[in-house]
Amino acid sequence: MKGKNQNTYPKAAKKTYKLEKHGDVRVDNYYWLRERNNPQVIDYLKAENRYFEEQTAAYKALENTLFEELKARIKQEDESVPVYENGYYYQTKYFKGKEYPVYTRRKGRLQAPEEILFDVNIMASAYKYYKLTGIEVSPDNRYAVFGEDTTGRRQYTLKIKDLQTNTVLDLQIENTTGSAVWSNDNKYIFYTKKDKETLRAYQIYRHRLGDNPVNDELIYEEVDEMFDVFVTKSKSKRFIYIASFSTLTTEYQYLEADKPEEKFKIFARRKRGVEYNLFHHRSQFFILTNKDDAVNFKLMTTKINRTETANWQEYVLHRSDVMLEDVDVFDDFIVLQEREEGLNKLRILMSENDYYIQFNEETYNIYTAYNPEMNTRKFRFVYNSMTTPASVMEFDIDTRQKTILKEQEIPDGKFDKTNYRSQRIWVTARDGEYIPVSMVWHKDTDLKRINPMLLYGYGAYGITVDPGFSSNRLSLLDRGFVFAIAHIRGGEYLGRPWYEAGKLLRKKNTFNDFVDVASYLIEQKITSTEQLYAMGGSAGGLLMGAVINQAPELFKAIVAQVPFVDVLTTMLDDSIPLTTGEYDEWGNPNDKTFYDYIKSYSPYDNIEAKTYPNMLVTTGLNDSQVQYWEPAKWVAKLRELKTDNNILLLHTDMDSGHVGASGRFKSLKDTARDFAFIINLKNQNNNI
């Protein structure tokens, strides 16, 4: 690959645009790139794509090899473990050479004739991008409501299929979230619509089967722009919920699903900073909440029709060292998903027993699977680790025996989990906090010498990047890479306080943690500045942008996937998706305190005339979460100011959005592209 000295890279036109706030004037010469319908914008993106192809042509064979490796690790003929729900066994199947799943069911027993509900391969055949979501079968098992996205912008069209006649009804409800719930009489669906500009989910409608959707009744509209809404159904099927939620606050309304024409009732009125989630169980509700400063959450209970917070009673107390993450309710027991010192735990609560399921590995990932039936003595969960493929397991609460129902198969004939090692280490950050880091490597890789390493991070929204298994990652490990996840502040790996310490006016902890982890790994000679690569997407792309402004010398290269890098401008523009709902995460820059703080780390605003590492930046033209112009502007400004000859590439998928290409094989091309960029640079190092 060749860098800036070739002077052949695309040059975006500079058009002066001034942004003024709080008396501060910022000049953005590339603001015009947000003009989606401007032919000059499309021409520039296409020019960058051509440049990308030119610069990567020399290692296209490597990219193709990687794609074939990744593809070979996917079992082409595959099917899920059957799930029993409301009289039917449901399965998802994949067939050789096919990109998309086929959804099926069998009535009553596994030996019954198979009924194909949706063959997504047929449904997707006319589109460059296709996503099917939100399949929900009516209580009488006759109809299925579902959502379709054909652009990647997550604006779903809601449709209904008659499973008895195998025909899709003449009904299209545009601009929804793609999911809906049925009333118990099979006559109504409740669904969520989005604002056409901001894409905020803000309205709940009721549709009567057979009616024209223009006559659908608006049941609820969320007027507070800090909140989104969704509609769902209790596992017991007795209640329909409308939930309004922001980063910090929740409010539920509920309705008897047998009485769909009645009005929803408030469960507990919103109070800023109080979050809760509902689980109906017989004559009561369980409430997972942070009420009364329970920062790591606790479980409370209240009787039906006595739902205001004054009536809530504590059931599982708050613990400062244990995060209560989720709850699954059954008729005779409850499963709690907890996290202690970063590790997941599953706890079984029964009237006569309270115990944990035991696991052996040092670092692993577990979570409850889909368990739709409440009248059972068994439940399913998924287990995996950085060296162990995912297994769907069934646990018998009486015998305490675990049964593997399905283990992820790696069909390439080469995988042997005993060839890999994993470890969790702790790195001291500059402020004295200990940052956990999960690492995995091939047993032939010697950690006592310098190795190529890919360091991954996210660090936002309380989202935890767990140390799970990835068959894709084997292509790096088998080439001598160490793969590491930095569990930095901003996620919830060490509980809710870990998240609180990496947001708003403490956001820089996220970036400092990642830099300090990178520095430690270099100091320990596990890797070096010439062998360290970093990767992050979306808010993790913001992480990439911030750390290379702070410490570009640490990294040989970064891959920034759909990066959120123009934070200040975006958070000042409430006309684009996600802005107002994000104020509790990043702060509202209409307040000067937050304006100054965000400006001090926003990657786009802090580009300087200095040396930056090699960079691959990716985006999607239809991205609804991080608009394509953020990475495009970022690359254009970097090209203008950076002083090095390192490679800088921008790749825009002109047909997709935030999550990249649809289809199980097409998406692997994105992974092969990103890995090839890194491995090629590693190979160049070896040749020096």
N, C-alpha and C positions, 0 to 999 in steps of 0.2 A: 504494500500500500504506500501511496505517496501522500505527502502532506501539503501544507500551505505554500511551500516554495514553488509548487507547480503552477500556481496562479490560475488554475482552470476551474476552480469551484464556482458555483453560482453566486451571484451577487444580487441581493435584494435591493431594490431602489430605496433610497433614503428620502422620506417625506416627513418634514418636521411637524410634530404634533405635541402640543403642550398640555400637560395635566397639572392642575393646580389644586391644592388642598392645604388648609391650615397655613396659608402663606408660602408654602413650599411649591416650587415649580419643577416638574420633571419633564424632560424632553424625550419623547419616545419616537425615534425615527422609523420604527417598523410597526407602528400602531395600525397602519393601513392593511396589514396582512389579515386582519379579522374580517375583511370584506369578502365573505364566503362566495358571493356571486360575481365578484370582480374577475374577469378573465386573466388579468395580470397575476392575481393570487394563485389561481390554478396553474398558470404557466410556470410560476416560480416553484410550486410544490413538485410539479412534474420534472422541472429541471434538476431539482435536488434528487429526485428518484433516479434520473438518468445518471447523475454524478455518482450516486450510490452504486449503481450497477457497474459503472466504469471502474470504480475504485476497488470493488470486490470481485471483479471478473477473474483475477489471478488465483483466487482460492475458491472459486465456484465448485470445483470438484470436491473440496473439503466439505462445503456446505451440503452438497448432494449426499456425500457419504454419511454425514451426521443425520440427515433426514432419514436415510434408509435404516440407520442404527435405531433411531428413535421409533420409527414405524415398526421395526422388527420386534420391539419390546411390547407392543400392544397386541393382545390376543384378538385376532380379527373376528373369530367366531366366539362370541361371548354372551353371557346372560347374567342378570342379577339373581340374587336369592329371591325366591317367590315371597311376596308379602300378602298376608291374608287381611282383607278388609271388607266388611259388610257383605259377606257371602261369596267373595271372589278372591282368587289368587292372581296378583298382578306381578308382571315381570317386564323388565327392559332388556331388549336383545340387540346385538350387533351382528352383522353378517359380513363375510369376507369382501373386502374392497369397498365397502359402503361407509360413507362419512357419518351418517346420522343414525340414531336409534330407532327401533321399532317397539312400540308399546303394546303389550298384549295382556289378556286376562283369560282365566278359566273359571267356570262356575262351580263352586262347591268343593271340587277336588282337583288335584294336580293331573289326574288322568282324563279329565273332561276335555272336550274339543277346545282348541285354542281359538280365541277371537282376537283379531288384530284391531286395535283401537286407532292407532296412528302409525303410519309408515312415514317417518319424517324425511326419508330419502326422496320419496315421491313429492311430498309437500315442498321441499326445498329446491327441487330441480329447476325451477324457473328463475331462481334468484342467485345473485353473487354472494349475498349474506342472508342467512335464515336462522331464526331462533324461535323454537317452540317452548312455551313456558306455562306454568300455572294450571296444569290439567286437574280438573276437579269434577268428579263424577257425582251425579245427582243421587239423593238418598234412595230412589227407586231403581237405581242402576241403569236408567235408560239413556240419559243425556250426559255429555261431558262438555264443560266450558273450558276454553283454552285461549291463550294469547299468542299472537304472531308479531315478530319484529323482522322486517326485511331490509333494514338500513343499518342496524347496529346502534341506533340512537336511543333505544330503550323506550320508544313510544309504541306501545303494543296495541294491535287491533284485536278486540275481544270477539270470539266466535263461539258458536255452540254446535256440537255434532249430535245427531240422533244415532245412538249406537245400535238401535234396533233395525233401522233402515240403512245404516251405514252412509248417511248423507249429512252434509253440513247445511244447517239451516240458512235461510236467506236473511242473515243478520250480521251486521258489522258495526261494532262500537269502537270508534277511533280514539287514539290518544289516551290509553289507559295504562295502568301498571302491569297488565297482563294476567291478573289473577282475580278471582271472584269466589263467592261462597253461595251455597244454595240454602234456601229455607227448607225446613223439614217436610213441607207439603209439596215440594218439587215445582212450585209455581213461580218462584222468584229467584233472581240472583242479585246480590249486592256487590258493587264493584267500585273501583277508585279511578277517578280521572285526574289528568295532569294539566297544569297550566301550560299552554302551548309555547310560551316563550321561555319561562324559567324552568319548566319541566318539574316543578314542585307538585307532588301529589297532594291535592287539597280538597277534593270533593268526593263524597260518597253518594252513589245513586242506587235506586232500586228499579230493577227491570222485571216486568211481568212477561213470562214466556209467551211468545206469540204476538206481543205488542210491537208497534213501531218504536224504536229506541228514542225518537225525538220526544216521545211522551213519557220517558223515564222520569221518575220523581227524584229530585235532589233531596236527599235525606239529611246531609250534613255538609257544611262548608267551613273549612278551617281558615279563619281570617287572619290569624297571627302568622306572618311570613317566616317566623322562626321555626314553625312546626310543619311537619308532613303528617299525612294520615294513611292508615291502611285498614282494611276490613278482613277479619279472620273468624274462624269458628273454633269453639272449644273442642278439645279432644273427645269430650263426652258427647259432643254433637247437640248438647242442650242449648247452648248460647251462641249468639253471633256478637262479636266484639267490633267496635270502632275504636282504634287507638290513635291518639294524637301524640306525636313525640318530637322532641328536639334533642340536642346533644345532652341536655341536663335534666329534662323534665318530661313526664309522661302523664297522660290522662286517658282513661278508658270509659267507654259507654258500652252498655250491654242490652241485649234483647233476647227474649225467649225465641228460639228458632222455630218453634211451633206456632208463633204468633207474629208473622213477618209484617203485618200491616200496622202493628202497634208502634209506639214511639220508643226510641232508645232512652235508657236512663243512665245518668252519670254514676260511675262506680265510686270514684273519689276525685274531687275537683283538683285540678292542677295546682301545684305549689312549686315555685321555682326551686330547682335543685333536688326535687323528690322524683325518683324514677320507680316504676313498678311494673310487674308483669303478672298476668293472671293465669291460674290453673284451676279449673272447676273439678271438684271431687265430691260426689254425692251431695250432702246437704251444706257444703261449705266451699269457699274459695281458698286456695293457697295463693299467697302474694309474695313474690320475690322482689325485695325492695331495699333501698338505701335510706329509708325513713329514719329520722332521728340520728343522723350522722353515722349511719351504718355504712361506712365507705366501701367495705368489701361485701356488702349486701347480707341480708338475713332472710329467713322465711317466716312469714306471718300467716295467720288464718282468720277468717271471719265467716259468720253465717250468711247464707243467701238472704238478700233484702236487708242486711245490716252492714252495708259496704263502706260507709264513710270511715275515715282513718281512725276516728275515736273508738271504733269498735274492733279494730284489729288487735289480735293477740299474738304474742311471740311464740313461734314453734321451734325454729332452729336459730339460736342466738348468733349475733354478729361476732366474728373473730378477727382480730387485727392482723393475724398471720395467715388466714385462709380466705381466699376469694370464693364466694358461692356464685358459680357462673350460670347454672341452668338447672331445671327441674323437669322430671318426667313423671307423670302420675298414672297409677294403675289402681284397680279396685282395692287390692290388698296390700300394696306397698308403694313406696315412692323412691325414685332414684335421684340422687343429688350429684351434679357434676361440680367438683370443687377443684381448686388449684392452690397448691402449697409449695412455696419455694420454686415456682415455675412449673411443677409437674402436675398433670391432671390426675384426679382421683375420682372413682365412682363409689358412692356411699349408698347402701341400701337401708331404708328406714321401714320397719314394720312395727306393729304394736308390741311384738314380743322380742324384736331383734333390731340391732343397729350395728352394721359392720361394713368394712371396706373390701372391695375386690382386690386381690393381691396381684402385683406385677413385678417382674424381676429386673428388667433392663434399667440402666442408669438414667437414660433420657429416652422418652417415648412420647406418643401422642394417642389419646383415646377420646372418643366422644360417643354419645348415644346415637343409635341409628333411628330410622323411622319405625316407630312402634305404635300403629294406629289403634290396636285393640287394647281395651282396658281390662277385660276379664281374662287374665292369664297369670301364670306363675313364672313365666319366663320373659326375658327381654333381650334385645339385641344391642350390641355396641360395635364400634370399629376400633381396632387396635393396629398401630404401626409404629415404627421407629425409623431413624435415619438409615438403618441397615436392614430392617425387616419390612417386607411389603405388607400392604393393608390386608387385614383379615376381618371379615364379618363374623362376629362371635355371638353365640346365644348363651345366656347365663340362667341357670335354674336357681331360683332364690331359696329353694328348700334344700337341695343337695349341695349348693354352692359350686357346682361343676360348670366349667366353661367348655363349650363345644364349638369348634371351628366349622362354620357353615360354608365359607368360601374364602380362599386365600388368593390374593392377586397373583396371577401367573405371569411370569416373564418368559415368553415363548421363544426367545432368540437362541436358547440352548447354551448360553454362556454364563448366565447369572448364577452365582453361588453366594449366598449372603455371608458365608464364613470368610469370604475374601475382603470384607469391609469392616472397618472399625469406627466407633464413634465415641465422643467424649464431650463433657461439658466442663468448661473452665470459667473462672471468674476474673475479670479485669478491673483494676482499680481506676476509676475515672478521676479527673482532675479535682473534683470536689469531694473525693473520698468515697463515693458510692461504688458498690461492686456491680459490674455489668456482666450478666451471664452470656456466654457464647457457646453455641452448640456447633460441634465440628464433626465431619465425616470424611474418611479417606480410604483408599485402597490399602490393604495390608502391606503391599510392597513399597508404599510411600513412606519414607523415613522422616518423621517429624523432627528428628535431631539435625536435619539439614534444611537448607532453604528450598522451598517448594512453590510452584505457582499456586495461587489461592484465589478463589472467588468469594468475596465477602458480601453477604446480602443483608439488606435492612429495609425497614418500613417506618415504624415509630410514629403512628398517628391514630386518632379516633378510638384508642383503646383496643385496637385490633392486634391480636397476638399471632405472630408467625411461629407456629409450633414446629418442633423438630420431627417432621414426618418424613415418610419415604417418597422418593421421586425416581422413577425409572429413567427419566430424561437425564437426571444428574449423573447417571453412570457413565455417560459419554465424557464427562469431565474427570470423574474419579479414575476411570481406566486409563486416562492420559496423564496421570500423575498429579492432578489438582487436588487440593484440599478445599472442601466447601464448608463455609462457616455462616451461621446466622447470628448476627449481633442483636440480642434481645434488649434493645435500647429503650429508654424512657419515651413515653408517648404511646406505647403498647401496654397491655395488662399482664405481661408474663409474670410479674411479681405482685399482682393485685392492682386494685383501683388506684392506690396512691402512686404507683409507678406510671400510670396514665396521667394523673393530675400533675405530676412533676415534669411532663413533657408537652405541655400545651399552653396556650395564651402567652402570658409574660414569662413563662419558663420554657418556651419552645426551644430555645438554643441548647438546652440540655440534650435534646435528641441528637443534634448535630455533633456536639462535643463528645457525647458517648461514642458515636461511630468513629470519629477521628481518634479518640483515645484507644479504642479497641484496635484500630488499624495500626496505630503507633506501637502498641504492645506486641502485636503479632510480628511486627518487623523487628522490634528490639529483641524478642525471643528467638529470632532467626528461624521462625517457622516459615516465613516468607520474606520478601524484600520489596523495596520500592519498584524494582524492575519486574517483579513477579506478582504484585498485588493488583487484582481487578475487583471492581465493585459494581453492584447491580441493585436497582430499585425501580419500582413502578408507581405511578400516580403520586401519592404523598411520599412514597419512597423515591420517586424521581425528584421531588423537592429536596429530599435528603441528599441525593447525588449532587444537585446543583449547589446546595449550601456547603457541603464538605469540600468540593473542589474550589470554591471561592476561598474557603478557610485554609485548606492544606492540600493544594493540588500536587505538591511534590511527593505525597505518599503513594500515589496511584499510577500504575502504568496505563490503565484505561478504565473508563466507566461505561456502563450501558444504562441509559436513562429511558425507561419505557413509559410512554404517555405521561411525561413529567409535569407536575404542577409547579411551574417555575416563575410565573408572573403574579405572585401572590398579592401584592399590594393593589395593582390595577384591577385584578379580578374581584378582590374583596371590597373594592369601592364601587363596583358596577353591579347593582342589584337587578339588572335586566337579564343577566345570563344565569344559566342553571346553577343551583346549589349555593349561591352567594349568601343570602340572608340566613339560611339554615346553618351556615358554617361559622357564624359569629362567635358561638360559644367554644369553638375549637381553636380559631386563630385570633379572635378578637375583632371588634368592629373599628376599622380605621377611620371612621367618621369621628371617633374619639382620638385626639392627638396623641395620647399616650400609646395607644395601639398602633396608630399610624407610624410613629417614629420607630417602634420596636419591630414591626413587620418590615419596614423599609430597611432596617439594619441587617436583615438576613435574607430578604427576598432575592433569589438567585439572579433574576433578570436585572434588578436594580443595582447589583453589586459586582457585575462583570468589570474586570480591570484589564489594563494593558499588561499582561503577564503570561507566563507559560501555564498552559492547561494540559491535562493528560489527553491521550487518545480518547475519542468519544463516539459512541453510536447512540443516536437519539431516535426514538420511534414515536409515531402518533397515528391516529385514524381521523380521516376527514369528518366522519360522522360522530366523533366522540361527544357524548352528552355530559361527561363529567369534567374532563380537562379538555377545553376547546383546542382544536388543532393549532390555533395561532400561537398559543403559549410556547410550545417547543419550536415552532417555526421562527418566531421572533427571537427566541433565545439563541438558536443556531445562527441566525443572521447577525445578531449583535456580537456573538463570540467570534464569528469570522472577521468582523470589522476590527476587533480590539485585541485578540490574542496574539502573542508575539512568537509563538513556537511554530514548528513545522509538523506537529503531530496531526494525525488524521482526525477529521471531524465530519461525521456523516449524519444525514437526516433521511429517514425513510418514512413516507406517509402511505398508509394503506388507504387507497381512494374509495374503498367499498365497505369499510367497517368502522367500528367505534372503539370504545374504551377497552374492550377485552380482546380485540384483534379478530382474526378470521374465525368464522364458524366452521364446524365440522371437526371430527377428531383427528384427521390427518392434515388438513389445511393448517390448523393451528400449530402443528409440529414444524411447519416451514418457518414460522416466526422464531421458534426456539432454536432451530438449526441455524438460522441467520445470526442470532445473537451469540450462540456458542462459537460459530465459525469466526466471528469477529475477534473473540477473545483468544481462541486457540491459534489462529493465524499469527497474532502478535506474540504469543508464547513461543511459537515455532521460529519466528524471526529472532527472538532472544537467543534461542538455542544455536542459531546459525552465526551469531556474532562471535 
